[in-house]
Structures are given as C-alpha cells and as structure tokens.
Amino acid sequence: MRRWHWCLVAASVLYPVNAQAQGVLQRGRELPPAAAAPAASPPAPSTTKSQTDTSGSNGANGLDPDAGTALFVLGLAAAGAVVVGPFLLPATLLGDQGSNDGYFPIYPYADHFPGYQRINPFYGAASVKNGTNFDEPDYLRPWSVRFAAEEGTDFRGVNRVNGRLFLDTLTRLGVLTNWNYLDERLGHGRADHTTLGDTNVTLRIGQSEKVQVYTGLGWRVRTDDVNTRWGFNFLYGIDWYPVEPVIVSTSLDVGSIGSQWVFHGRGTVGVTYRHFELFGGYDFMRLGAVNIQGPLVGVRIWF
C-alpha cells in the first residue's frame, strides 16, 4: 500500500505539467522541430555509356525541348493567374472603373437602398449632405466605421473572445485591427491564455453597391506570460449585401508569428437592424502546428 501511495503522489505532482504541455495553446507556442539530418545515401550505381545515351534529351525516353518549354510557359501562366486574378478580377466583375467614388450611408440598407455603398456617377459629391442631417438614412459620408465583438469556442476547452475595428474611407484606403483573447481550460483548476492581434492597412480593390472587396498588409503579434512574438500579415476580404437585411462577410489572413506560419479563415452571415448586425459563422486558424477552430456568434455596429 505504501508503494501505491507514493505513485499516486508523484502522479498528482506531475499531471498539471503534462496537462499544460498537452494544451492546444501551449503546443501552438512550440516551434516546429528541427528537421533531422538526412541519412547518407548509398553511392549511385554506375551506368554504362549506352544507358546514358538512351536517356538523353534527344533519346527515345527523353522530353522534347520544345514540349518542355511549352509546359513551363503554361505552368507559369497558370501560377500568374492564380496569384494576380484575385486582385484584378473583382474590379472587372463589379464594373468598377477605379475612378468612381464610393460614399457610405450611416448603415447598410439605409432608406431601404439595395446594398451599402453609393457609387459615382449615380451619387455625386453634391449628394453628400452636411452634418445637420447626420441621423437621416440618406446621409452620405466619405468614411465608414464598424466595430464588432464576438465569442467562439472549439467545444474542447478553448474559448475565443474577439474585437474587430474597421475604418474605411472614400480614398479606398482604410485600417483594420483585429484582436483575439484565447482562454483554454486544462482541468484541475488550471488554465492557459494568450492574445493574438493583427493590424492592417487596407485597400478596396473592387466596389459596387452590393459587394466590396479589399486586401491589406500589416503586422501580427502574439503575447502572453510566456513570450511576445511578432510577424507580418496579409489580408483578403469580401463583404456582400445580397438582399435586405442580410450581410455575408468572409476574410482570409496569411502571416507569421516568429518563425511559425499562421493561416486564418472566417465566414459569417448576419442580419441587420439599423446600426446593428447580429451574425454567426465559423472561424478557423492554423497556428504553428495546431488548429483552433469553431463556430462563433457576435454583434457588429455600423456608423
């Protein structure tokens, strides 16, 4: 009995450490393991001259140089379309000439307008009213501010609270900042937590009354009691206003924290009433070697 007693004491002391080490947030802090040195490869078997000759570029088993060049050009063109397409197609598909200004009402579907932005030349600068009519639904401004608060969970102990602020302007430039507080329950009264944030300068690359497409570059940070690490962030997002009072929003982030890569995708569907939007959706984040994902609910205020 005495031997079992000491085993139980040792387990109770070691368990909290092991539990935290197995936590999602703790595993996300760990850097990817260094790649093991490759084992020495055996010497390549010698080949005879006749074997070498039949595998040459002009041999029966070789690839025609012209065919190889054509495949390379096709592959390069396909890669270019994948990379450049998301930045050039939105303006073309939305009929955005680039020179048309986009003004903002006080909230989406204001005055039962079918969409959000008012685009020149249909709504010229003369239609922008002064501050005496600020509370009227048809008041148009050269800027827009949106603040969102949300909560999500992975149903396995990780809870996420998010705050998001987006300032957009007539110049198509804006600023978007996004902050997540992650709290993980490890059992036996223990917990782990961390804060993830990113701030981006945005550019609206496509706009219409019903759709706005934007991209951005900025920085990303992770900070907690263990350490603080910085990195870069790339952002691509779309807001769609299909029919009153529905708003569909989606965004994709690719960046880094220290030496770790971060992939973050999210999508929401919301219903608006004047300045307020109640939304739900799904959030997925690949942080280093772990996934943090789950449903979310929140509220967004437009003004």
C-alpha positions in Angstrom: 0.0 0.0 0.0 2.9 2.4 0.8 4.3 1.9 -2.7 0.9 2.7 -4.4 0.6 5.8 -2.1 3.9 7.3 -3.4 2.9 6.5 -7.0 -0.3 8.5 -6.6 1.6 11.4 -5.0 4.1 11.5 -7.9 1.3 11.4 -10.5 -0.6 14.3 -8.8 2.5 16.4 -8.9 3.5 15.7 -12.5 0.0 15.7 -14.0 -0.6 19.5 -14.2 2.7 20.0 -16.0 1.8 17.3 -18.5 -1.7 18.6 -18.9 -0.5 22.1 -19.8 2.1 20.7 -22.1 -0.7 18.9 -24.0 -2.8 22.0 -24.2 -3.6 23.5 -27.6 -2.2 26.9 -26.8 1.0 25.5 -25.4 1.6 23.3 -28.4 0.9 26.3 -30.6 3.8 28.1 -28.9 6.3 25.4 -29.7 8.5 26.0 -32.7 8.4 23.3 -35.4 11.0 20.7 -34.6 14.3 21.0 -36.5 14.5 18.7 -39.4 16.7 15.7 -38.8 19.8 15.5 -40.9 19.2 13.3 -43.9 20.9 9.9 -43.8 23.8 9.4 -46.1 22.5 8.0 -49.4 24.2 5.0 -50.9 26.5 5.7 -53.9 24.6 5.9 -57.2 25.0 2.9 -59.3 27.3 3.3 -62.3 25.8 3.5 -65.7 27.2 2.5 -69.0 27.6 4.9 -71.8 24.8 3.1 -73.8 22.4 3.6 -70.8 23.3 7.3 -70.6 22.9 7.8 -74.3 19.3 6.4 -74.4 18.1 8.7 -71.5 19.4 11.9 -73.1 17.2 14.8 -74.1 17.0 13.6 -77.6 16.7 9.9 -76.8 13.6 7.8 -77.0 12.8 8.3 -73.3 13.7 12.0 -73.2 11.3 15.0 -73.3 11.3 17.2 -76.4 12.9 20.5 -75.5 10.1 22.4 -77.2 7.4 20.5 -75.3 9.3 21.2 -72.0 9.4 24.9 -72.8 5.6 24.9 -73.6 4.8 23.2 -70.3 6.9 25.6 -68.4 5.2 28.6 -70.0 1.7 27.2 -69.4 2.6 26.5 -65.7 4.0 30.0 -65.3 0.8 31.5 -66.8 -1.4 29.4 -64.6 0.5 30.4 -61.5 0.3 34.0 -62.5 -3.4 33.8 -63.0 -3.9 32.3 -59.5 -1.8 35.0 -57.9 -2.9 38.0 -59.9 -6.5 37.0 -60.6 -8.0 37.8 -57.1 -6.6 41.4 -57.4 -7.7 42.1 -61.0 -10.9 40.3 -61.4 -13.0 42.0 -58.7 -13.0 45.4 -60.4 -13.8 43.8 -63.8 -16.6 41.7 -62.4 -18.1 44.6 -60.4 -17.8 47.1 -63.2 -15.5 49.2 -61.0 -13.7 51.7 -63.2 -11.4 52.7 -60.4 -12.1 56.4 -60.7 -15.7 56.2 -59.3 -16.0 57.3 -55.7 -17.9 55.2 -53.2 -19.7 57.0 -50.4 -21.1 55.4 -47.2 -24.5 55.7 -45.6 -24.9 55.5 -41.8 -25.6 51.7 -42.0 -26.3 49.0 -44.7 -29.6 49.1 -46.5 -30.3 52.6 -45.1 -33.5 54.1 -46.5 -34.1 50.5 -48.0 -31.4 51.0 -50.5 -30.5 47.7 -52.1 -26.9 47.4 -50.8 -24.4 49.5 -48.9 -22.2 51.9 -50.9 -23.4 54.7 -53.2 -21.2 54.8 -56.3 -20.5 57.8 -58.6 -21.6 59.0 -61.1 -25.1 57.9 -59.9 -24.5 59.5 -56.5 -22.2 62.5 -57.0 -20.4 64.7 -54.4 -23.3 67.1 -54.5 -25.5 64.4 -52.8 -23.2 64.3 -49.7 -25.1 66.1 -47.0 -23.7 68.2 -44.2 -23.7 67.3 -40.5 -27.1 68.8 -39.8 -28.7 65.7 -41.3 -26.3 63.1 -39.8 -29.1 60.9 -38.4 -31.0 60.7 -41.7 -30.9 57.4 -43.6 -29.9 59.1 -46.8 -26.9 60.9 -45.2 -23.8 60.0 -47.1 -20.2 60.3 -45.8 -16.7 59.8 -47.1 -15.9 57.4 -44.3 -17.3 54.3 -42.5 -16.5 52.8 -39.1 -17.5 49.3 -38.0 -16.9 47.7 -34.6 -17.6 44.0 -33.9 -17.4 41.9 -30.8 -17.8 38.1 -30.9 -17.3 34.9 -29.0 -16.4 31.4 -30.2 -15.4 28.0 -28.9 -13.9 24.7 -30.2 -16.0 22.7 -27.6 -12.8 21.2 -26.3 -11.8 23.8 -23.7 -10.6 26.7 -25.9 -12.8 29.8 -25.8 -12.1 32.9 -28.0 -13.3 36.5 -27.5 -12.7 38.8 -30.4 -12.8 42.6 -31.0 -12.6 44.0 -34.5 -12.5 47.6 -35.7 -12.6 48.6 -39.4 -12.2 52.2 -40.7 -12.8 52.6 -44.4 -12.7 55.8 -46.5 -13.6 57.4 -49.8 -9.9 57.1 -50.9 -10.3 53.3 -50.8 -7.6 53.2 -48.0 -8.5 52.0 -44.6 -7.3 50.4 -41.4 -8.5 47.1 -39.9 -7.4 45.9 -36.5 -8.4 42.5 -35.0 -7.7 41.1 -31.5 -8.4 37.6 -30.1 -8.2 36.6 -26.5 -7.9 32.8 -26.2 -8.5 31.1 -22.9 -8.0 27.3 -22.5 -9.3 25.2 -19.6 -6.8 22.4 -18.8 -8.7 20.8 -15.9 -7.9 20.6 -12.2 -8.3 24.4 -11.9 -5.5 25.1 -14.4 -5.8 27.4 -17.4 -3.7 28.8 -20.2 -4.3 32.0 -22.2 -2.8 34.2 -25.0 -3.7 37.2 -27.0 -3.4 37.3 -30.8 -3.6 40.6 -32.7 -3.2 42.0 -36.2 -3.4 45.5 -37.7 -3.5 46.1 -41.5 -3.6 49.0 -43.9 -6.4 48.1 -46.4 -7.1 48.9 -50.0 -10.5 48.4 -51.6 -9.8 46.8 -54.9 -13.4 46.3 -56.0 -16.6 48.1 -55.1 -20.2 48.2 -56.1 -23.5 48.9 -54.2 -23.7 45.2 -53.2 -20.1 44.0 -53.0 -16.8 45.4 -51.6 -13.5 43.5 -52.0 -10.5 44.6 -50.0 -6.9 43.5 -49.4 -4.3 44.6 -46.9 -0.8 44.3 -45.4 0.2 44.7 -41.8 1.7 43.1 -38.7 0.7 40.3 -36.4 1.6 39.7 -32.7 1.1 37.0 -30.1 1.7 38.0 -26.5 1.2 36.2 -23.1 3.0 35.4 -19.9 5.4 33.1 -21.8 6.7 35.5 -24.5 5.8 38.0 -27.2 6.4 37.3 -30.9 5.9 39.5 -34.0 5.3 38.8 -37.7 3.7 40.1 -40.8 0.1 39.7 -42.1 -1.6 39.6 -45.5 -5.4 40.1 -45.6 -8.1 39.5 -48.3 -11.8 40.0 -47.6 -15.2 40.4 -49.2 -18.4 41.9 -47.9 -21.6 41.0 -49.8 -25.1 42.5 -49.4 -27.4 40.1 -51.3 -30.8 41.2 -50.0 -32.1 43.3 -47.2 -31.3 42.7 -44.3 -28.6 40.0 -44.9 -24.8 40.6 -44.9 -22.3 37.9 -45.9 -18.7 38.5 -44.9 -15.6 36.4 -45.4 -11.8 37.0 -45.0 -8.5 35.2 -45.3 -5.3 36.0 -43.5 -1.9 34.5 -44.1 1.1 35.6 -42.0 3.6 34.7 -39.4 4.4 34.8 -35.7 8.1 34.5 -35.1 9.2 31.5 -37.2 5.7 30.0 -37.3 3.2 30.4 -40.1 -0.4 31.5 -39.5 -3.4 30.7 -41.7 -6.7 32.2 -40.7 -10.0 32.0 -42.5 -13.5 33.0 -41.4 -17.0 33.5 -42.7 -20.2 35.0 -41.2 -23.8 35.6 -42.2 -25.6 38.5 -40.4 -28.9 40.2 -40.2 -29.1 43.9 -39.7 -31.5 46.4 -38.0 -30.4 50.0 -38.5 -26.9 50.3 -37.0 -26.8 46.8 -35.5 -25.9 43.5 -37.1 -26.3 40.1 -35.3 -24.1 37.5 -37.0 -23.0 33.9 -36.7 -20.4 31.9 -38.6 -17.2 29.8 -38.4 -13.6 30.6 -37.6 -10.5 28.5 -38.5 -7.0 29.3 -37.5 -3.9 27.2 -38.2 -1.3 28.4 -35.6 2.0 26.7 -35.9 1.3 23.0 -35.6 -2.2 23.2 -34.1 -5.7 24.1 -35.3 -8.0 26.4 -33.4 -11.5 26.4 -34.9 -15.2 26.5 -34.1 -18.5 28.4 -34.5 -18.9 32.0 -33.5 -21.7 34.5 -32.7 -21.3 38.3 -32.4 -22.7 41.7 -33.0 -21.4 44.5 -35.3 -22.2 48.2 -35.0 -22.1 50.3 -38.2 -21.7 54.1 -38.0 
